[in-house]
Amino acid sequence: MGEGKPLAGDGMVLTSVAAVHDRHSAFIERHHSPSTEVLTPTLNRPDRSALRDTMATRFPQIQLIACLLPWKADYTLDEAVFRKHVQTAVAQGYQHLYLMGTAGEGYAVTDRQFEHVVSVFCEEMQGDGLAPMVGVISLSMGQILDRISFAHKMGIHHFQISLPSWGALSDGEMLEFFRRVGGEFPEAKFLHYNLPRARRIITGREYRRIADAVPNLVATKNSTSDYARVADLMTHVPDLQHCFLENAFAFGCLFGECSLLCSLGLLFPKLTHRFFELGRTRKMPELMAMHKEINQILNSLIEPVRETHIDGAYDKMFAWLRDPAFPMRLLPPYHGLSEEETRLARGIFESRFGHLE
């Protein structure tokens, strides 16, 4: 993660940051999934245009950005800071904002906190062209449906869902989950958050069967830098809109239309918009060069972190680097970054990347 270490995009070799900092397993799972695949500079671009002509994408190509939850010392929502946080994202040009994935602590909120956050979020997302999305994470199918129902009544039509994870679902149980959720809310649209914490990663072929059975499953969110996984998704279910982090977005663009999950979007909005536009227009040499640059930035910012943290700790640090008033505390029992870690990260940010927007 320092100078001279291989990065995704360096000579087109994908390398896991876990080889350098395997302590950050949760964050690395999102941003730097291990991959052994070696790509040549002349990457093959499978021609999926014929298939896309016959299978229209179910959801538009977007920049998807998480809204984080600022907690007061008593772990109640700091509503004023949260409203400013949402307003800032909108002012920076983002239209597709979502709540309560892993970074947004959707796994930790009570029903009361969930309802309060969603209510405030809905008030702030009333502008033209804005498309709010609410994440729902739970071990309970009933609670998942109840939370979707509450948010849907508040005017939310887009939802991010994850598989219940106490035990890995069988194929039949997995299909039952998607059919139940999609069938209960046929007018809503669902993005599936496909992550290892759910005890199984859904493959492209598995998504094909699910998508054929559940027409309002419209998108996926995949935290991977593995080229093979990206290719699998883009090949077998091109009609779903696949949202990839910065470390995989460029690979998805080799196959066609995909979306950007913006982990650095609030920290560097102009850089993020340029990156997305290069992918949207498929200007591959420039896109790959920026892919390398963004991975270098990310690696540098997390270099000082010495302890294992859940994802939201890193995302809140990024928010705090741009807005020092944003609190970095997480709902217990999870801990945010230490004062020493954040002090060092701010030093790196201000000395090396403070000029970036």
N, C-alpha and C positions, 0 to 999 in steps of 0.2 A: 504493500500500500504506500510505499515511498518511491523515491526516484529509482528508476531502473528495474522496477518490478513489472512483469507483464500485465497488461490490461486487456479487457475485451476490446477488440479493434486493433491492438498492436500486432501487426503482421497477420491479422485475421485469426489469431489464436484466442479462444475463449479460455480464460483462467479464472478460477474461483478465488475471491478474496478470503474465503475460508482457509486457504492454504497459508495465509499470513495471519489472519485474526479469526480462528475458528471459535473464539469465545462469543462472537456475535452471531450465534447460530440462527436466532429468530429473524434478525434483520437481513442476514446473508441469504436466508431462505427466500426472501422477497427479491433481493437485488442481485445476488451473485450465486445462483444455483450452480453446483458443480457441473462441468461439462468437459468431456474429453475430446469432443469433435474438433478437428482442425479444418479450417476453411481456407481455401486459396483465395487470392485477391480477385480472381475471376469466378465469383460465386455464380453457381447455376441458378437461373431464374425460371422455375417451372411455369409454363404458360397455363394459367388457370382462367384466362379471359373467357373461353368458351363456356366453362362451367358457371362463371359469374354472370354471364349473359342470360343463362337459363335459371339461375338461382339468385334473385335479388337479395341484397343484404337487408336483414330485418330491422336494423337500427342504423342511424347515421354515423359517419366517422366523426369522432369527437376527441377533445381533450378532457379527460376526466380527472377531477382534483378533489382530494379529501379535505373536509373541514374538521378541524381538531376541536377538542372540548377543553376550555380553560376552567380549571377548578379553583375555587377559593380554599382557604385553609380548612374550612369545615366540609369540604367536598361537595358543596353546592355549586351549581353552574354560575360562573361570572358572566352574567347576561350581557353586560355592557361590552366586555372584551370580546365575547362571542359574536355579538352583532357586528362589531367593527371588523372582526376576522372575516366574516362572510361578505360584508360590504367591500372589503379590500380585494377579495378574490374576484368579485363581480367587476369592480372598477379596473382590475388588471386584464379584463377581457375574457374571463372564463364564464361559460354558461352552464356547464354540466358539473354541478357540485354534489358531493355525496357525504353522508353522515355515517358514522358508526360501523366502519370496517374494523380491521385490526388496529390501524393507526388511530382511528377515532374511538377506540375503547368500547366498541359495541358488545364485546364479550363480558364487560364488567358492570354495565349500567343496570340499575333497578328499573322496574316498570315506571315508577314515578319519575325518575331521571329521564328515561326514554321519552315519555310523553312531554315533559317540560322542554327538552331539547328540540324535539320535532315541532312543537308548537311555535317556538321562537324562530326556528329555521324556516318554517312555512311563511311567517310574517315577512322575513327578509328576502324571500325568493319569489316575490310577486311580480317582478318586472317582465317586460316583453322579452321573449326569447330565452328566458331562464328555464332550466329543466332540473329541478331538484330530485335527488335520489336518496333513499333511506336504506341503510343496511340493517339487516336483522340477523343476529347470531344467537342461537340458543340450543340447548340439548333437547328441549321440549318442542315437539311438533305443534302442540296446542299454543304454546307461548309465541312461536313464530307466526302462526296464523292470527293470533290476537294482536300482536304488534303491527303486522301488516294491515289488519283491519283498522286499527286506530289511525295510522298514518294515511291510509287510503281515504278515510272519512275527512281528514284534514286537507285533502286535495293532492296528495302524492300519488303519482301514477307509475313511477319508476322505482324499482326495488333491487337491492343487492342481497342475495341469499347465499347461505353456506350450508353444507350438509351437517346434520347433527353428528357430533364427533365422540360421544362416549364410547361407542364401538363402531368399527368400520361397517358401513352399510353393504349388504349384498347387492347384486345387480337388480334383483326384484325390488328390494327396499329402496334403492336409489331411484328407480323409475317411479315407484309409488310416491316418493317425496316430491319429485317434480310435478307429477300429475296432480297431487293434492293441492300444492301451492298454486300452480297455474290454473287448475280448475276452479278453485275457490274464488279467484280474482281474474276472470277471463279478460277483462278490459285493461288490466295492468300489464306492464312489461317488466321482465325479470332478467337481471344480469347475475350469472352464477360466479361466485368467488371460488376459484379452483385452487386450493392450497393444501399442503401436506398435513396441516393441523386437523383437517377433516378426516384423516385416517385413510384417504384414498385420493389419488389424482385421476381425474376423469380424462380419458384419452379422446383423440379425435373420432375414432370409430364409435366409442360409447356416446359421445355427444351427438353423433349422427342419429343414433336410435332415439335418444331423448328428444332431440329437436324435432324429429318426425312425429313424435307423440305429443309434444307440448308446443303449440304454435306461438305462445307468448313468452317462451324463452328466446331472448333476442340477442344476448351478448354474454361474453365471458370475461373474467378478469384473471389473468395468469401471472403469477410472480415467479418468473423463471428467466434465466439467461441461456437456456439450453436450446441451441438451434434446432435439434431434432424434435423437441416438443413443439416449438413454434411451427415448424414445417408440418407436423402432424395435424395441428389444429387448423392451420390455414388451408391444408389440402382436403381434409375430410368434411369440414363444416365451414365452407367459405360464406355461407349465408348468415352465420352468426357474426356479430361484430366483436372481434377479439381485442381486448384492451391489454397492452403490454407496457411494462415499465421502460424507462429510458434505455436500460441495458439489453432490451430485446425488440424494441419498436422497429429499429432498422432492419432486423432480420425478417420481421413480419412483412415489412414493405417490399421485400424481394418477391413476395408471392401475390401482392395485391393490397387491397384496402384493409387497414387495421387502425386501431385507435391508440392514443397515448395516455397512459396512466402517469400523471405528473407528480413524482415525488419531490422534485425541486421546483415545482411551478410557482409557489409563492415566494421562494427565495430568489429565483431568477426568471421572472415572467417573460421578459423579452427574448432571452435565450431559449426558453421553452417554446414560445410561439414560433421562433425561427426553425427550431428542430422539427416541430410538427409540420410546418409548411413544407420543409424539404422532403419529409416522408409522404405528405399528401400528394405532392407533385412528382414523387419518386425520382428525385435528383440524387442518385445513389452515391456517387463519389463524395459530394458535399455532405450528404447525410452520414456516411461512414466516418468522415473526419470529425463531425460534431459528436457522433456517438463516442468516439475515443476521448474527446475533450470533456464531455459530461461525465464519463466514467472516471477520469482523472480527478475531476472536481469532487465527486462523491467519495472516492477513496481517500482523498486528502482530508475532507471534513470529518470523516469518522476515524481517522488515524489515531487521535488521542484517546479514544474510548477503550478502557481496559477491562470493564466488567461486562457480563452478559445482561442485556436488557431486552424487554419486549419492544416490538416495533414502534409503538407510539413515543417512546423515549427519544428516538432519533428524529422522528417527524416534528416533535415539539421543540427539539433543539433547533431544527431548521427554521421553524416559525419564530423562535426567540432570537435567532441571529438577525432576522430582518426587523423584528419588533420586540425590543427588550422588555416591553410591558407584558408580553404573553407569558403566563405562568407555565412552568414545565412539570408540575406535579402530576402524577398519575393516580387513578383510583387504587386504593390498597387492595391487595398486598404488594402491588407492583411499584418499583422504584424508578425514578427518572435518573438522568445522568448526574454525576457528582459535580460540585463546584469546580474542582480541578479539571475535570474532563471538558466542561463547558467553557471554562476560561481559556484552555488551550485551543479548543475549536474556534472560539471567537478570534483569537489571535491569528489563526490560519486564514479564517474568512476575511478579516480586515486587511491582512498583509498581502494576500494572494488573489482574492476574488472580490474584494470590496468594490472594484470598479465595474463589475459585471451587473447587469440588470436582467 
